[in-house]
Amino acid sequence: MNKIFIGGLSWNTNEEGLANHFSKFGNLEEVKIITDRETGRSRGFGFITFDEADSASQAISEMDGAELDGRNIRVSLAEERQGTRSGPRSGGGGGGRGFGGGGRDFR
């Protein structure tokens, strides 16, 4: 696997700075810091995808616990999310939408 998780990021760390620190381990395909949808502020973690698994392994071994922008970061292999939702969020379940048969005859 060539995608790593970086946790414990400073609020001041941006994607460009993160790329600069990790590019010494190999070619980067993607750098993404996760942000809050409402505020746009960093949530303190991100992901980097390398083009080779060996680069990801080296980055993990050398950067896990290292200081970056005044914070000790955690670096590990990214794990696939389990139980992700697909499709739009849905509210409560059905009920009460129609008028069912009831056997009445309105004449």
Secondary structure as a PSIPRED ss2 file (coil, helix, strand):
# PSIPRED VFORMAT (PSIPRED V4.0)

   1 M C   1.000  0.000  0.000
   2 N C   1.000  0.000  0.000
   3 K E   0.000  0.000  1.000
   4 I E   0.000  0.000  1.000
   5 F E   0.000  0.000  1.000
   6 I E   0.000  0.000  1.000
   7 G E   0.000  0.000  1.000
   8 G C   1.000  0.000  0.000
   9 L C   1.000  0.000  0.000
  10 S C   1.000  0.000  0.000
  11 W C   1.000  0.000  0.000
  12 N C   1.000  0.000  0.000
  13 T C   1.000  0.000  0.000
  14 N C   1.000  0.000  0.000
  15 E H   0.000  1.000  0.000
  16 E H   0.000  1.000  0.000
  17 G H   0.000  1.000  0.000
  18 L H   0.000  1.000  0.000
  19 A H   0.000  1.000  0.000
  20 N H   0.000  1.000  0.000
  21 H H   0.000  1.000  0.000
  22 F H   0.000  1.000  0.000
  23 S H   0.000  1.000  0.000
  24 K H   0.000  1.000  0.000
  25 F H   0.000  1.000  0.000
  26 G C   1.000  0.000  0.000
  27 N C   1.000  0.000  0.000
  28 L E   0.000  0.000  1.000
  29 E E   0.000  0.000  1.000
  30 E E   0.000  0.000  1.000
  31 V E   0.000  0.000  1.000
  32 K E   0.000  0.000  1.000
  33 I E   0.000  0.000  1.000
  34 I E   0.000  0.000  1.000
  35 T E   0.000  0.000  1.000
  36 D C   1.000  0.000  0.000
  37 R C   1.000  0.000  0.000
  38 E C   1.000  0.000  0.000
  39 T C   1.000  0.000  0.000
  40 G C   1.000  0.000  0.000
  41 R C   1.000  0.000  0.000
  42 S E   0.000  0.000  1.000
  43 R E   0.000  0.000  1.000
  44 G E   0.000  0.000  1.000
  45 F E   0.000  0.000  1.000
  46 G E   0.000  0.000  1.000
  47 F E   0.000  0.000  1.000
  48 I E   0.000  0.000  1.000
  49 T E   0.000  0.000  1.000
  50 F E   0.000  0.000  1.000
  51 D C   1.000  0.000  0.000
  52 E C   1.000  0.000  0.000
  53 A H   0.000  1.000  0.000
  54 D H   0.000  1.000  0.000
  55 S H   0.000  1.000  0.000
  56 A H   0.000  1.000  0.000
  57 S H   0.000  1.000  0.000
  58 Q H   0.000  1.000  0.000
  59 A H   0.000  1.000  0.000
  60 I H   0.000  1.000  0.000
  61 S H   0.000  1.000  0.000
  62 E H   0.000  1.000  0.000
  63 M H   0.000  1.000  0.000
  64 D C   1.000  0.000  0.000
  65 G C   1.000  0.000  0.000
  66 A C   1.000  0.000  0.000
  67 E E   0.000  0.000  1.000
  68 L E   0.000  0.000  1.000
  69 D C   1.000  0.000  0.000
  70 G C   1.000  0.000  0.000
  71 R E   0.000  0.000  1.000
  72 N E   0.000  0.000  1.000
  73 I C   1.000  0.000  0.000
  74 R E   0.000  0.000  1.000
  75 V E   0.000  0.000  1.000
  76 S E   0.000  0.000  1.000
  77 L E   0.000  0.000  1.000
  78 A C   1.000  0.000  0.000
  79 E C   1.000  0.000  0.000
  80 E C   1.000  0.000  0.000
  81 R C   1.000  0.000  0.000
  82 Q C   1.000  0.000  0.000
  83 G C   1.000  0.000  0.000
  84 T C   1.000  0.000  0.000
  85 R C   1.000  0.000  0.000
  86 S C   1.000  0.000  0.000
  87 G C   1.000  0.000  0.000
  88 P C   1.000  0.000  0.000
  89 R C   1.000  0.000  0.000
  90 S C   1.000  0.000  0.000
  91 G C   1.000  0.000  0.000
  92 G C   1.000  0.000  0.000
  93 G C   1.000  0.000  0.000
  94 G C   1.000  0.000  0.000
  95 G C   1.000  0.000  0.000
  96 G C   1.000  0.000  0.000
  97 R C   1.000  0.000  0.000
  98 G C   1.000  0.000  0.000
  99 F C   1.000  0.000  0.000
 100 G C   1.000  0.000  0.000
 101 G C   1.000  0.000  0.000
 102 G C   1.000  0.000  0.000
 103 G C   1.000  0.000  0.000
 104 R C   1.000  0.000  0.000
 105 D C   1.000  0.000  0.000
 106 F C   1.000  0.000  0.000
 107 R C   1.000  0.000  0.000
